[in-house]
Amino acid sequence: MTFDLLLAGGTVLTGDETTPPAGTPADVGVRDGRIAAVGAGLPRDARDVVDVTGRLVTPGLIDLHTHVGPGYWGIDPDPIAWHSGVTTWVDAGSAGAFTLDGLRRVAATATVRVPALLNISAIGLAGRTGENRDLANCDVALAIDTIQANRELIRGVKVRIDRESVGDNGVEPLRRGLAAAEACGVPVMVHIGLAPPELGEVLGLLRPGDVVTHCASGIAVPLGPDVHAAAARGVLLDLGHGSGGFAFDVLEAQLAASLRPYTISTDLHARSLHGPVFDLPTTMAKLLAAGVPLAEVVAAVTIHPARALGLPGGTLTAGAPADIAIFEVRAEEFPVADAHRQVRTSPIRLVNEATYVAGRLLPPRLPSPPAPWIPLTDAQHAALAARARHLRDLLTTPLVGVDGLAEQFPRNQQRSS
């Protein structure tokens, strides 16, 4: 048999120059959990042939900024992955050196891939904020030892730099994060927010390949010469939507000034999952609403994050992991809101129809209810209750009627003598 799985006739879009031209109908063949071939007219000699004609086929999406580790912010990735197409969830600093074992357990049991950015604060994000106020927690030697001992899991260092996180410590936690990253040859992702420290002081410390998340924040408002200088020397801009990290007017000003996000991430966590973020396809629609072309948006959630952290996947080239997402592209107006309730309209909506990790179709999973400390509006509470009722109705109704059944053990079989 030539393939284990053949996805036939879909419109392939990858952002990777080595695969078929953008929007080209093609087949994708999978063998032993990896991409075996991509092209038109592949042999139908496969254990499982799936007709995806008229559907968009992309590499499995890579979300560069999520929180799936234990703690205040963490969520379970699997119930979201199967209906969103996200196959790699980069945990961005939920765990520090003291709490990494909890994240390792999450990564070991998830059906998706969970690489991590180690929080420079050894306590990680056990609470809402304040992890960098005690510099004793920002132990460079401990961070280096932790990264070196967990190379297969840790891909970089995360530092949150804003007034609440650092207290009176200014950019010193960032300096320590950079020192640990430099010693280990990995990038730093820095969260920006409410000053002090001032944005220019933060950006001025970053190296080529480091990442600024919340790059279109309405709170930090990263516009002006400091941002241009950072981008010019190779600092990567990451959207990092979150519950307060994205504003349409800031993004639109950046696009007008030729500043473009290199990666599009959700900062999906317990406080953003039920809105304003929801999932990565919805976040992608917000970039489409701002006028960013679909091919650029797809690159920013596949090949670009893979390159930023040296991750497997993000491409459909032969030999790559068979992480694949299949979407219906609905040509309909799709209103979307930023973290400050500014609304724009995307010209299309991407609706995930199937998600594969290493060639295996992810099964449906029900999400857990939100933790009791998560603030939700009355409308969000009502919507969650309505969703639970709909699910109960669906699952308590018999799957099929009598016409959909077969007599598995007929009564009138002739007895053998």
N, C-alpha and C positions, 0 to 999 in steps of 0.2 A: 504494500500500500504506500502510495507516494506521500500522503499527508495524514496527520491525525485530524486536522480541522482545515476546511477550506471556506473562507468567506468570499462569496462569489458576486462580482458585478457591482461592488460599492464604489462610491466616489472617494478616492483616497486623498487625504490632505494631511501632510506631516510637518511642514516647515523644514524638512531635511532635503537638501539639494540632491542627494543620491537616490531618492525614491522618485516614482513617476511625477511628472509635472503637476502642479497644484490643480485639484479638481478633476483629475484623470480617472475614468472608470477603470478598475483593475480588480484582480483577485488577490487574496492574501492567503498563502499556504503556511500552515503551522505544523511543525514536527518536533517532538520531544521538548515541548515547552518553549520553543524558540521560533522566530520567523524563519521559514525555509525559503520562501520565494514570494515576490510581489510582481505582478504583471498581468497583462490581458491574456485570456485563454489558457490559464493553467489547467493541467489535467484534473478531471473531476474524480480522480481516484483517491478518495479520502474516506476515513471512517465517518466523518460528520461533515456534510456539505450544507452551508447556510446561505440562502439567497438574501443578499443585502442590497439588491438593486434599488437605486433611488435613495439610499442612505449614505450618510457621511461616515467614513471610516478614518479614525485617527489613531495614533499611538495612545496607549493609556495615559490619561492626564497626570501630570506631576504637580502637586500643590506644594509650593516652596515654603509656605508658612501656615502651619496648623498646630493645634494643641490636642494631642490624643493621649498624653501621659497622665498619670494620676495627679490629683491636685485640684485646685479651685477651678481651673479653666478647662479641664480635660473632657473629651467626648470619645465615644466608641466609633471608630472609623467605618467598620464593616457595614452597618445599616445604611450609611450614606453612600458608600462606595458603589454598591451594586446598582443604584439608580442615578449615579452622577458621572460615571466613567473615570473617576479618580483612582488610579491604581498605586500611586506612590504618595504617601502622606509624610512630608518632612515635619517632624515635631520640632518646633522652633523654641527650644529653651524651657520646656516644661520641667525638665530634670536637670539638676546640677549633680556634682560629684556625690553628694550624700544620698540622693534619691534616684540615681540612675537605674538601680536594680528594678524599681517599679516600672519604669519605661521599658526596660528590657523584657519584662514579662508581657507587656502589651504587644511589643513587636513580635515576640515569639508565638503568640496565640492569634494574632490578626491574620486574616486572609490576604490583606494588602501588604505592600512593602512600607516599612516605617523606619527610614533613616532618621538621624537626630542631629540637632545642633545643641551642644552642651552649654547650659547656662553658666556664665562665669561665676555666678553666685551658687555656692555649693548646695544651698537649700532649694534652689529652683523656684518654681511658681506654686509653692504650697498654698499661698494666700493670694489675695487680689493684687497687692503691690508691696513695695518697700524692701524687696529682696537685696538691694545694693546699699542699704543705709548703714549696714555694719560691714566695714571693709574686711574684717576678719573672715567673712564668708567668701570674699573674692580672692581666693588663694591661688596664685599663679602656678606654683609647683604642684599643688593638688590637681588643678585642672589639666596640666600637662600629663601627669601620671595617668589620669583617668582617660584622656584621649588616647594615649599610647596603648593602654590596656584594652581599649574597646574600638579599635580602628574599623572593624567591620560594621559598627553601628554608628559611630560619630563622624560626621562630615564637616563640622565647623563649630564655631562658638557663637552664642547668642548673648547680647547685652542689651538690656532695656535702659535707655538714657532719657529720663524725663524727671520733672521736679519731684513727683511722688516716689519714683523708684529709687532715686539716688540720695534724696535728702540734701545734706550739705556737702556731699562728696564730689559734686561736679562731674567731670569726665574721667576721674580716676578709675572707676570700674571699667570704662572703655579701654583705657590704657592697659589695664591688666588683662582684659580679654584679648587685646591685640598682641600682648606679649606671649600669652599662651598659644594663640593661633600661629604666630610667627615661628615659635619653637617647633610646632607640629606640622607646619606647611599646609594649614587649612585657612579658609576665609572666615571673616566675622560678619554676622548679620547684626545690624544695630537698629533698634526700635527708636524712633524719634517721636516726640510729643510736646507737652507743655514745658516751656523754658522756665527757669534755667535748668541746665546749661543752654547757652545760645547755640542755635543750629550751626552757625559758621564754625564754632569751636569743635563741634562734633564731626562735621563733614571734613574739616581740615586734617583730622587724624587718620582718615581712612585710606587704604591702599587699593591699587588696582585689583579687581576681583572681589573686594568686600562688597557687602550688600546693604543698602538703605531700604528698610521696609517701612510701610506707610508713606510711600514717596509722594502721594497726592493727598496728604493729610490736611484737613481743614483746620486743625489745631496747630500743627507745626508750620504749615504754609511754606513748603520748601520751594520757593521761587527766588530768582535773583542770581547774582554772580557766584555765590558759594556753591550752589547746586550745579551750575554750568561747569565750574572748575572741577568739581568732583566727577561729574559724568565724563568730562574731557580726558581725565587721567585714568578712566577705566573702572570707576566705582559703578556698581550695577544698581539700577532703580527697580524696586519691587513694590507692587501695589499694596499688598498687605491690608485688605479692606477692613476687617474686624468690625467691632461695634462702634469705633470712633475714629478710624484711620483713613477714611476716603471721602473726598468731596469732589463733586462734578466740576465746580467752578475752578478748583485748583488744577485738576487734570486738564481741563480745556485750556487754561492759561499755559500749562506746560507744553501741551501739544502745539499750541500756536507759537511757542518759543523753541520748537524743535527738540524738546525734552520728551523722551518716550520711555515708558516702563519696559525694561528688558524682560521682566517676568511678571505674570499676573497671578497673585495668590489671594487666598481668602482670609487668612488669619481666622479660620473657622474654629470656634471654641464654644463653650457652654453658653456664653452670653450673646454670641452672634448667630448661632445655628438657627434659631427661630426667627431671625430677622435682626439686622437688615441684610445679612449676607445670604443665608439659606444654603447655598452650595456653589461650587466652582462654575458650572454652566451659567448660572444666573449672574455671577460676577463677570464672566466673559461677555455676557449680553450688555453689561454696563459699558465695557470698552467699545463694543459695536455701536452702542447708542451715542458714544462720543466721536464716532467717525473712524475708529481704527479698523482697518480691513480684516476680514475673517482669517486670511492666511497668516497675518501678523499676530492675531490673537491666538491662533492655534500654536504657532511657534513659541509664544510666550508661556504656554502651559505644557509644553512637551520638550522640545530640543533645548530651549534656552535654560530652563531650570536643571536639566540633566547636565549641561555643560557647566553651569555655575557651581555645582557641587560634585561633579565627576560621578554622577549617578548612572546606573544601568537604565536602559529604556529611553523613552522620549523619541524613538524612531521606529520605523518599520523596515529597516535594512536587514538583509539576511544575517542571521546569527544573533540578532538582538533578542532580548526576552519578548515573548509573545504576550505583551501587555497591550490590549487593544480596546478601544471604545467605539461604539456604534451609536450614531445619533440620527434621529429624524430632524430635518431642518424645516421648521414651520415658517412659511412666508406670511407672518402676521405681526402686527404691531404688538410690542411687549413692553409695557411701562415698567421701569425699574427705578429704585430709589437708592441714594447714597446714605451715609451714616447720619446726615443732617436733614433727611427727608426732602432733599431736592430730587425732582423727578425728571428723567429723560425717557425717550422711547427708542428701543432697539427695533430695527427693521425685521429681524428674524428672532426665533426662539429655538434653542438647541435642546432637544428632549432626548435623553439617553434611553436607548432600547436594550443595550447589552454591554456588559463589561467583562473582559477576560483578563486574568492574571496568570502568566505562564501558560497560556492556552486553555485555562480552565474557566468556564463560565461561573461568575459569582452568583450564588443563590440569593433569593430574597431574605432580608433580615428586618425584624421590627426594631425600631429605636426604643431606648429606655426613656422614661419620663425625665424632665429636667430636674436637676438637683434643687433642693428647697431654698438655697441661697441665691438662685438666679432670678433677677428681677424681670418680670413679664407684665405686659399690659393686660387689661381685662380682655381685649380682643385676642391676644395671643393665647390666654388661658382658654377662652371659649373655642378657639380654632383647634387647640390640642384636644379638648374634650370631644368636639365634633368628629375629629379624625379617629379617635378611639372608638366612638360609636359606630362609625362607618366600617372600621376594621372588624369590630365584633359582629356586625350584621353580615359582613362578607364571609367571615369564617364560621359563623354558626348556621349559615344557609347551606344545605347539602350541595356538594360541588356540581352534580348533574342529576337529572331526573332519570326515571327508569329506562328511557330510550337511550341514555348514554351509558348504560351498564351492560355487562356480559355475564352470562351464567357460567361462572368459573368451575363449578362442580355439578354438572348436570345430573338430575335424579334418574333419568331414563337410560343411563348407560347399560348396555348389555353385559350381564354377568359372565365372567369367564368360567368355563367348566373345569 
